[in-house]
Amino acid sequence: MDTALFSRRAIAALACSAALASPALAAGIDAGTLITNTASATYSTGGTAATVSSNTVTVLVDELLNVTVTSNDAGPVTMAGSAVLSYTVTNTGNGPEAFVLTADPAVGGNPYNTVVTGLVLDSNNNGIYDQGIDTPLVNGGSSTVLAADGTQVVFVLVNAPAGVADGSVSQVRLRATR
């Protein structure tokens, strides 16, 4: 077999396999991790087997910033002048991160906007608002640093404005941003 023809075919085959390869995904891999890879191809020519290897490539996994916020309340919370709303903030990224937490009562469709009087981090992780024990946070303040897949329960303290009829419903959205 012509060596030049074989070399062109081997290069073409490697180029095609590289172009058709699936993208590398870093799910579950911590930010800052180094991934090293060397490709190899085995072939035979004239009954002789041979293997060629590519250059070794090292890739640094970038940080993925992602967060989810879910309500822990099963449905509407009854207000007797004030109420405590409960949310869980989850760092779904791949690195440690703190998030800016903002409670927003101005949700479209609300017949009235509750008054947000504070945010509180569940510092003893019992899922219950414990005044004087849990850590107060200003609206728009930062959470503690959450590890990848880490969670933090956040309480939003609200008051109903004067004149709101019993049974009225209003939503509050907790946003976590970076």
Backbone bond lengths (Angstrom), bond angles and torsions (degrees), N, CA, C in turn:
res aa  C-N    CA-C-N  psi(-1)  N-CA   C-N-CA  omega(-1)  CA-C   N-CA-C  phi
1 M - - - 1.460 - - 1.509 108.00 -
2 D 1.300 116.94 140.12 1.460 123.36 178.78 1.531 108.83 -66.19
3 T 1.350 117.17 124.85 1.462 122.22 -176.57 1.519 111.66 -62.78
4 A 1.313 118.46 -40.74 1.467 121.51 -179.76 1.519 110.05 -65.17
5 L 1.347 117.11 -41.71 1.453 120.80 178.34 1.524 110.05 -63.70
6 F 1.364 117.12 -42.72 1.458 120.45 178.85 1.526 110.02 -62.25
7 S 1.319 118.85 -44.49 1.470 122.49 -178.47 1.517 110.56 -60.60
8 R 1.344 116.52 -43.77 1.470 119.38 179.07 1.517 110.42 -63.41
9 R 1.338 118.66 -40.68 1.458 122.27 178.71 1.529 110.97 -65.43
10 A 1.325 117.71 -42.91 1.468 121.32 179.78 1.522 110.26 -63.35
11 I 1.325 116.74 -42.98 1.464 120.44 178.84 1.519 110.07 -65.05
12 A 1.333 117.35 -42.55 1.467 120.86 178.81 1.524 110.51 -63.01
13 A 1.334 117.48 -40.71 1.462 120.89 -179.86 1.520 110.46 -65.97
14 L 1.331 117.87 -42.08 1.460 120.77 178.05 1.527 111.35 -65.20
15 A 1.334 116.77 -39.82 1.469 120.54 179.35 1.523 110.31 -64.63
16 C 1.331 117.55 -41.70 1.470 120.65 179.32 1.526 110.85 -65.49
17 S 1.330 117.03 -42.79 1.467 118.48 -179.25 1.518 110.22 -66.31
18 A 1.323 118.69 -35.07 1.465 121.08 177.74 1.525 110.48 -67.82
19 A 1.318 117.32 -38.97 1.466 121.06 -178.55 1.524 111.52 -70.22
20 L 1.325 117.66 -31.95 1.457 121.52 -177.40 1.523 113.24 -92.23
21 A 1.312 118.08 -4.67 1.461 121.13 -177.98 1.520 110.80 -65.92
22 S 1.322 116.14 149.80 1.464 121.42 176.84 1.522 109.27 -71.47
23 P 1.337 117.19 149.65 1.459 118.79 177.88 1.525 110.34 -66.26
24 A 1.323 115.37 147.73 1.466 120.14 177.57 1.514 108.97 -77.78
25 L 1.311 116.82 124.72 1.453 121.90 178.62 1.520 109.09 -108.22
26 A 1.331 116.10 142.37 1.459 120.33 -176.04 1.527 111.79 -107.99
27 A 1.309 118.27 29.10 1.464 120.78 -179.95 1.521 109.67 -59.80
28 G 1.322 115.36 128.88 1.451 119.83 179.01 1.511 114.37 79.89
29 I 1.296 118.05 1.55 1.463 121.98 179.60 1.522 108.36 -101.57
30 D 1.321 117.03 128.60 1.461 121.23 -179.19 1.517 111.79 -65.21
31 A 1.339 115.44 144.62 1.459 120.82 174.48 1.526 108.35 -58.67
32 G 1.327 115.74 143.04 1.457 120.63 179.03 1.513 114.11 90.14
33 T 1.333 117.70 -5.40 1.459 121.49 179.13 1.523 109.45 -73.05
34 L 1.324 116.12 137.86 1.463 121.01 174.92 1.521 108.68 -95.83
35 I 1.331 116.52 130.09 1.464 122.31 177.40 1.522 107.01 -115.16
36 T 1.329 116.12 124.27 1.459 121.47 -178.68 1.525 108.53 -110.48
37 N 1.339 115.91 137.79 1.455 120.02 -177.83 1.521 110.62 -143.91
38 T 1.323 115.39 138.70 1.460 122.38 173.31 1.524 107.13 -130.72
39 A 1.323 116.81 126.19 1.464 120.86 178.49 1.521 108.83 -90.30
40 S 1.326 116.03 149.86 1.458 119.56 175.32 1.521 108.79 -139.86
41 A 1.314 114.75 151.71 1.463 121.29 177.98 1.525 107.97 -131.90
42 T 1.324 115.28 134.04 1.458 120.73 178.60 1.521 107.53 -111.94
43 Y 1.313 115.90 136.15 1.462 120.65 -178.54 1.522 108.11 -147.24
44 S 1.300 115.06 168.58 1.461 118.39 173.66 1.515 108.50 -133.83
45 T 1.292 113.74 144.28 1.456 120.35 177.63 1.526 107.67 -140.79
46 G 1.296 115.50 128.46 1.465 120.18 -179.47 1.520 111.90 59.41
47 G 1.339 116.95 31.68 1.460 120.59 178.69 1.521 113.87 82.27
48 T 1.318 117.22 -0.98 1.460 120.41 179.82 1.518 108.79 -105.10
49 A 1.337 115.76 125.95 1.467 120.57 178.58 1.529 109.15 -85.50
50 A 1.317 114.81 144.87 1.467 120.20 178.52 1.523 108.76 -146.92
51 T 1.313 115.83 157.35 1.457 122.15 178.04 1.523 108.45 -130.99
52 V 1.324 114.99 136.36 1.473 120.14 174.48 1.523 107.56 -120.24
53 S 1.315 115.34 145.02 1.461 121.07 179.54 1.515 110.02 -120.17
54 S 1.328 114.07 147.88 1.464 119.58 177.19 1.523 109.42 -82.83
55 N 1.304 114.87 176.75 1.461 119.62 170.25 1.523 107.76 -65.90
56 T 1.305 116.88 152.39 1.462 121.17 175.60 1.525 108.04 -80.85
57 V 1.329 115.01 132.63 1.461 121.25 -179.69 1.527 107.75 -116.60
58 T 1.336 116.43 135.41 1.462 121.49 176.75 1.519 108.21 -117.43
59 V 1.320 115.30 130.84 1.467 121.74 -177.59 1.525 108.16 -120.21
60 L 1.327 116.11 135.67 1.457 122.23 176.32 1.522 108.36 -95.35
61 V 1.337 117.71 126.02 1.458 121.62 179.90 1.527 108.48 -74.84
62 D 1.331 116.34 120.87 1.457 121.95 177.54 1.512 110.18 -75.25
63 E 1.324 114.71 161.94 1.462 119.09 177.45 1.516 109.45 -81.24
64 L 1.318 114.70 132.96 1.454 122.70 174.49 1.516 106.77 -99.51
65 L 1.325 117.08 119.77 1.461 121.10 178.27 1.513 108.00 -97.00
66 N 1.323 115.34 117.90 1.452 119.56 179.85 1.521 108.64 -155.22
67 V 1.320 116.17 144.46 1.461 120.91 -177.20 1.522 109.12 -148.74
68 T 1.331 116.15 147.09 1.462 120.77 172.40 1.525 108.38 -125.14
69 V 1.314 115.02 149.26 1.460 121.78 175.70 1.520 106.97 -127.63
70 T 1.322 116.75 126.12 1.465 120.89 178.60 1.526 109.43 -128.86
71 S 1.310 114.83 145.14 1.460 120.62 177.01 1.518 109.08 -77.69
72 N 1.315 116.60 138.04 1.461 121.42 175.90 1.526 111.63 -93.48
73 D 1.325 116.97 -7.39 1.460 121.50 -178.90 1.527 109.44 -81.96
74 A 1.322 115.82 134.03 1.463 121.60 -176.03 1.519 112.91 -68.73
75 G 1.298 117.64 -18.74 1.463 122.45 -178.80 1.510 108.44 -177.17
76 P 1.324 116.89 -159.36 1.460 119.12 179.75 1.534 111.13 -59.17
77 V 1.329 114.89 141.94 1.460 121.71 179.01 1.521 107.76 -99.04
78 T 1.331 116.59 127.44 1.460 121.12 179.65 1.515 109.66 -73.01
79 M 1.332 115.37 131.51 1.457 120.37 179.93 1.523 109.90 -106.48
80 A 1.296 115.18 129.47 1.467 121.53 171.22 1.518 105.32 -114.50
81 G 1.318 115.72 65.47 1.464 121.65 -175.38 1.514 112.32 89.36
82 S 1.348 117.43 -39.88 1.464 121.15 178.76 1.527 108.94 -146.74
83 A 1.313 115.02 164.54 1.470 119.98 179.31 1.520 109.51 -155.41
84 V 1.322 115.16 161.55 1.459 122.62 175.28 1.526 106.77 -117.55
85 L 1.330 116.58 120.58 1.464 122.42 176.91 1.521 107.73 -100.66
86 S 1.313 117.60 144.96 1.459 121.72 -176.19 1.528 110.80 -121.32
87 Y 1.333 115.55 133.20 1.461 122.63 179.64 1.526 108.98 -133.55
88 T 1.330 116.64 155.15 1.462 121.37 170.77 1.523 108.35 -116.72
89 V 1.329 115.15 126.96 1.461 122.63 175.86 1.523 106.40 -101.89
90 T 1.332 117.10 126.16 1.463 122.37 -178.94 1.521 109.87 -120.95
91 N 1.328 116.05 127.24 1.467 121.50 174.75 1.523 107.09 -81.56
92 T 1.324 116.97 101.98 1.464 121.58 179.97 1.522 111.53 -94.10
93 G 1.326 116.41 10.85 1.460 121.47 174.89 1.522 110.47 -81.81
94 N 1.336 116.05 -170.51 1.467 120.03 -176.76 1.531 112.85 -115.15
95 G 1.333 116.38 18.58 1.460 120.16 177.68 1.512 110.18 -147.15
96 P 1.333 117.26 163.44 1.462 120.12 178.36 1.522 110.40 -67.25
97 E 1.323 116.68 140.05 1.466 120.21 -175.61 1.518 111.46 -156.69
98 A 1.327 116.04 143.86 1.468 122.41 169.90 1.525 106.64 -102.62
99 F 1.323 117.37 150.02 1.455 121.65 -177.59 1.518 109.90 -126.20
100 V 1.332 115.92 145.79 1.460 121.58 174.75 1.527 106.77 -80.52
101 L 1.331 116.16 125.52 1.466 121.77 -176.39 1.519 109.30 -108.16
102 T 1.338 115.43 125.56 1.454 120.90 -179.05 1.524 109.46 -133.36
103 A 1.338 115.89 122.20 1.466 121.29 175.22 1.517 107.64 -91.40
104 D 1.323 116.13 126.35 1.460 122.10 -176.28 1.526 109.80 -122.34
105 P 1.363 117.20 110.95 1.461 119.61 179.24 1.529 113.15 -85.18
106 A 1.331 117.90 -5.98 1.463 121.62 -177.41 1.525 109.98 -87.09
107 V 1.322 115.83 69.32 1.461 122.21 -179.94 1.524 108.08 -97.44
108 G 1.325 116.33 131.72 1.462 121.01 -179.84 1.519 111.77 -52.58
109 G 1.325 117.16 134.99 1.459 122.20 178.37 1.519 113.64 93.83
110 N 1.331 117.64 -8.73 1.466 119.73 177.52 1.529 109.81 -67.30
111 P 1.339 118.63 133.82 1.459 120.25 175.15 1.539 110.88 -73.61
112 Y 1.324 115.87 -20.45 1.465 121.76 175.86 1.522 107.07 -156.91
113 N 1.315 117.55 161.66 1.456 121.84 177.21 1.520 109.33 -106.63
114 T 1.312 115.82 124.90 1.458 119.26 175.00 1.520 108.44 -64.94
115 V 1.318 116.21 164.55 1.456 121.54 177.78 1.530 107.11 -102.52
116 V 1.338 116.53 117.58 1.463 120.71 177.97 1.525 107.27 -79.87
117 T 1.330 116.12 119.96 1.466 120.30 -178.64 1.522 112.21 -101.48
118 G 1.331 117.56 -11.24 1.461 119.41 177.20 1.507 113.59 170.91
119 L 1.318 114.45 164.02 1.462 123.43 171.46 1.522 106.53 -117.49
120 V 1.324 116.09 147.05 1.461 120.73 -179.14 1.527 108.17 -139.87
121 L 1.343 116.31 132.11 1.462 121.38 175.41 1.522 108.69 -89.03
122 D 1.320 117.15 132.58 1.469 122.61 179.35 1.529 108.21 -73.17
123 S 1.333 116.19 84.94 1.468 120.70 -172.18 1.526 113.70 -72.21
124 N 1.334 118.51 -23.20 1.469 119.31 177.96 1.538 112.07 -100.01
125 N 1.323 116.05 5.41 1.478 122.67 173.24 1.525 114.64 54.30
126 N 1.336 116.53 37.73 1.460 118.41 177.88 1.528 112.69 -102.21
127 G 1.354 117.37 -2.45 1.460 120.80 177.88 1.510 114.23 76.76
128 I 1.331 117.21 6.13 1.470 122.45 -178.88 1.523 108.31 -123.05
129 Y 1.339 116.45 134.24 1.459 119.88 178.39 1.527 109.55 -68.97
130 D 1.325 115.87 118.34 1.459 122.93 179.18 1.531 108.25 -116.74
131 Q 1.332 115.92 97.03 1.458 120.37 -179.20 1.530 109.47 -59.89
132 G 1.323 115.81 134.42 1.454 121.16 -179.47 1.521 113.72 86.99
133 I 1.328 117.01 -13.37 1.465 120.86 178.39 1.524 109.73 -110.29
134 D 1.336 116.33 -48.76 1.463 120.68 179.84 1.530 109.90 -71.36
135 T 1.335 116.05 157.86 1.464 122.30 -172.13 1.524 111.88 -90.06
136 P 1.354 117.38 116.12 1.468 119.86 176.76 1.535 110.78 -68.05
137 L 1.311 114.61 151.54 1.462 121.67 -178.98 1.516 107.37 -143.90
138 V 1.317 117.38 136.84 1.463 118.91 177.11 1.523 108.89 -72.19
139 N 1.329 116.10 149.44 1.463 120.57 176.88 1.522 107.27 -63.08
140 G 1.328 117.28 121.89 1.459 122.11 -175.20 1.516 111.99 97.11
141 G 1.339 117.45 7.03 1.461 121.70 177.71 1.520 111.05 -87.60
142 S 1.325 115.79 173.66 1.464 121.17 -177.27 1.514 112.60 -94.80
143 S 1.313 114.44 145.00 1.462 121.35 173.98 1.520 108.67 -72.28
144 T 1.315 116.25 174.15 1.455 119.73 168.76 1.527 107.05 -69.46
145 V 1.309 117.16 164.65 1.464 120.48 177.28 1.523 107.71 -71.61
146 L 1.328 115.19 122.97 1.462 121.42 179.50 1.524 109.41 -101.30
147 A 1.318 116.70 129.84 1.465 120.70 174.53 1.523 108.76 -65.72
148 A 1.321 117.47 163.78 1.466 120.79 174.22 1.522 108.25 -54.41
149 D 1.319 116.75 130.59 1.462 125.36 -176.94 1.531 113.03 69.31
150 G 1.329 117.72 8.57 1.458 121.58 177.70 1.519 111.37 -77.87
151 T 1.341 116.13 154.77 1.455 120.72 -179.40 1.523 110.45 -127.35
152 Q 1.330 114.88 158.20 1.459 122.49 175.27 1.516 107.70 -144.09
153 V 1.340 116.75 126.07 1.456 120.24 174.07 1.524 107.32 -82.23
154 V 1.339 114.95 133.10 1.469 121.95 -179.63 1.525 107.55 -123.95
155 F 1.327 115.64 130.84 1.462 121.21 176.00 1.522 108.69 -101.86
156 V 1.331 116.01 135.66 1.461 121.90 174.85 1.523 106.52 -109.71
157 L 1.321 116.02 119.98 1.466 121.85 179.92 1.519 108.23 -92.91
158 V 1.333 116.80 127.01 1.464 121.24 -176.35 1.525 110.91 -132.82
159 N 1.318 114.78 153.47 1.466 123.27 172.42 1.511 108.15 -124.30
160 A 1.325 116.41 148.07 1.460 121.21 173.74 1.529 107.59 -83.33
161 P 1.317 117.65 137.42 1.464 119.06 176.51 1.536 110.37 -67.24
162 A 1.305 116.08 156.56 1.475 120.94 179.96 1.526 109.98 -58.14
163 G 1.340 115.98 142.47 1.453 121.88 174.41 1.514 114.98 88.42
164 V 1.337 118.33 0.70 1.462 120.32 179.78 1.529 108.71 -78.35
165 A 1.329 115.58 130.55 1.470 121.25 -178.01 1.524 110.63 -72.59
166 D 1.324 116.25 147.37 1.459 121.27 174.92 1.526 109.40 -57.36
167 G 1.335 116.04 142.08 1.459 120.95 178.66 1.520 113.64 87.13
168 S 1.328 118.42 -6.85 1.473 120.57 177.24 1.525 109.36 -68.93
169 V 1.306 115.22 146.66 1.457 120.70 -176.95 1.522 109.53 -118.80
170 S 1.330 115.94 138.95 1.469 122.74 176.54 1.508 107.99 -144.79
171 Q 1.301 117.03 144.17 1.467 121.65 -178.60 1.523 110.39 -102.54
172 V 1.330 114.99 152.18 1.467 122.53 171.98 1.517 106.72 -128.55
173 R 1.318 116.43 130.79 1.464 121.70 179.79 1.518 108.01 -104.67
174 L 1.349 117.51 128.79 1.452 121.25 172.95 1.519 107.33 -99.77
175 R 1.329 115.41 125.25 1.466 121.03 179.61 1.525 109.13 -110.63
176 A 1.315 115.87 139.45 1.452 122.94 173.78 1.513 106.73 -120.01
177 T 1.322 116.37 118.61 1.464 120.14 -178.61 1.515 109.14 -129.42
178 R 1.281 115.12 170.00 1.469 120.64 179.57 1.486 108.93 -118.93
